Amino acid sequence: MKRPDNTEMDRLLHRYARRNNETLRAGREQSDGQDANNPTHLDADELNAYAEGALPESARARYFAHLADCDTCRKLVTDLTLAATIADEQKAHLASAASSPSKSWRDWLAAIFSPPVLRYGVPALALFAIIVVAIVATRTRRDASFVAQRDEAARDYAPSATSNSNSSSEITTTSTTTESQAHSNTSSNAAAPAQQQNPTAQTNAAGSPVLKKDETIVADTPAVAQSGAVKSAEEPSASNSKQPVPGEAGKSIGESVTVTSAAPPAPVLSTPMAVTDNKDKREERKRPQDAGNDDVAKSSTNAVGGATSNETEVNSARTVAGRRAASRAVQNLPATKPASPPKSEAINLDTEKERDTETRTVGGHKFRKQGSAWVDTAYKSSLSTINVQRGSEQYRALIADESGLRTITQQLGGEVIVVLRGHAYRFY
Amino acid sequence: MSQTNAHIQKLVNEGTTRLLARATDARALDVDALVTRVRAALDKYLLSNEANAPAQAINEFMDALHADDLCLIVACERGDQQAWSDLVAQFGATVRSAARSASSNEDAAEDLAQSIWAELHGLRVREDGRPSGKLAYYSGRGSLGGWLRAVVGQLAIDQHRKSSRLVQTEVDADFDRLARESHQGEESFSITSAPPDPESALADKSAAGDVEAALAQALTELAPEDRLLVKLYYFDGLRLREAGAVLGVHEATASRRLTRIQGEVRVRVEAILMKEHGWTQAETGRSLSEAAMNLEGDLELMLTTENASVEKQAGLDEQV
């Protein structure tokens, strides 16, 4: 209760003083005349003695009243007191400076260990050192993680992948004619039924090895990948080109797989599948693949009666295709779609060098070229991926929400994977 | 009394002898030349307040005098040319700096510094027969440098008074007169434009004016030292450290003292208001806080005190 009272009085006194000073200034002439005749003004000696505190206490007290009431004397005393204080401080400073001119290095040492330096300088230095160490540590750790990933990828996949890629590239080149023939046959004879049957048939067949690795949801995707592969092989046949159109393959997959929750996107999945196949399921894969091919053959026979002459050809082509399904996936799909970094690196060894150099930074995101796709460097296969078709309603909504995405999708053509707030968005 | 006086004179003689011995340069002065000075200082600062001061206090007083400074000034007064040039050489810089800080411009400072030496020497004799030279009034109690500063300061004020009287034009005088009149008209309170409701505004004005008048009275009732602190802090706008230095106390002491003074002033103001205007404790408290809260806007003051004025009006009606 005492404090607010005092604050009130403080403010009241301030205002009263201000007002009083204004009045005083206005009527200075009069009061000055009175002051000049005031016999009780302090003389210079009194003013000075008072200001320097050189008076006995009794004499000092005598001047309080006059100083309180006489603005002129009070001002003089104030000026003198402050001047005397400054003079004293200077004198003390000079004395201290004069007393220790020879101890220069000792002073310097003392200055280093002086309280202000210890209190502020040393913590600041320590903080700076910590920051530097942290920056260096994080940078080296990031480099190390890259090395580890690469090493791991190379160790896991190098034997199979390299041999596979070498052999597959040879084989594909040699067998493209037969394949294309086989596919053209299939497409011409059993195009519609095969397209319908393939997904189910191959889900049963090719899906089984994958089941060991992933959840049932994923089981669909290999089939899709396969069907995509098949389809991509079918469509070129119509246009008489051996290589599938990347955009078409991607689109077909995009159409069939809209959202794969809690799993990497379809193109990414297809590659691991293929890799797994390549790596250790080669033997296993043969049988189901053959079985699948049989089914396909059967279904096609069912669908297209009298196409038995093609059956053997298809079968043989299928086995070849089945054997090289992985290689095809590797050759065709990754060319159009991104894959998870370590595995794609292992697979696309030949393009790795090129990819490393191809990075772009758009809208605060750093993208790495993987195949024909741009993949956010922050992308991890564990992230949930949302597929968004360019120009779709979802796409427009996203662009509207995130203007950064617009620039990214505008500047980066083709397939783009952007990591945004813990989600991966795949634009195609 | 005469015995005491003789005793004191003996002490002064001894003290002056010690003083001369203490001085590094006595400037060929003897005890007789100084003894009147020392006695005058003793009378002025000690014996006028404590007529029966003990011998120890007298000796201490004399031993605290600035021996060299006093010798220099006395020698100057006696026409010692060497002392005079020493004084100018030693304190020329001090005088110039004091003149600069006391003057508005460089030319005025130079004039002031030059006129100081003439003032010190005192070529004329005052009407009452005492020497007009300022040198005669240096007691040696404070430092010579400080004393010279004080002399310069006083001279500057004198000169300013003279010059301002000459310079001041009629227009200025008119403005001042108008300002004074307007302040008087407002009972030295509000300086705002006319409020929309003259009745309540008048009541508010008188209430706030009452508070202010009580405040002024309370301040005059304070102890001189406390009043000095209030003047230094509130009126001169010094910081607590500076105000403390002027009072010769530490900043913390000044702060504590100020808090106590605020409480004291409040008690006095409340007492005055209740006694002179018959306000109740609650009314007084409210008026004080209202006056304090409405430093900036008188409109706000008007609105918040409307109730009070209505009550007052009702009271007046009843009386009628």
Interface residues (C-beta under 8 A of the other chain):
Chain A: K2 D5 N6 T7 E8 M9 D10 R11 L12 L13 H14 R15 Y16 A17 R19 N20 N21 E22 T23 A26 G27 E29 D32 A36 D43 A44 D45 L47 N48 A49 A51 E52 G53 A54 L55 P56 S58 A59 R60 A61 R62 F64 A65 L67 A68 D69 D71 T72 R74 K75 L76 V77 T78 D79 L80 T81 L82 A83 A84 T85 A87
Chain B: K44 Y45 L46 S48 N49 E50 A57 F61 A64 A98 S101 K134 Y137 Y138 S139 R141 G142 S143 G145 G146 W147 R149 A150 V151 G153 Q154 I157 R161 R165 Q168 D176 A179 R180 H183 S188 F189 V211 E212 L215 A216 P224 E225 R227 L228 V230 K231 L232 Y234 F235 D236 L238 E242 A245 V246 G248 T259 Q262 G263 V265 R266 V269 L288 S289 A291 A292 M293 L295
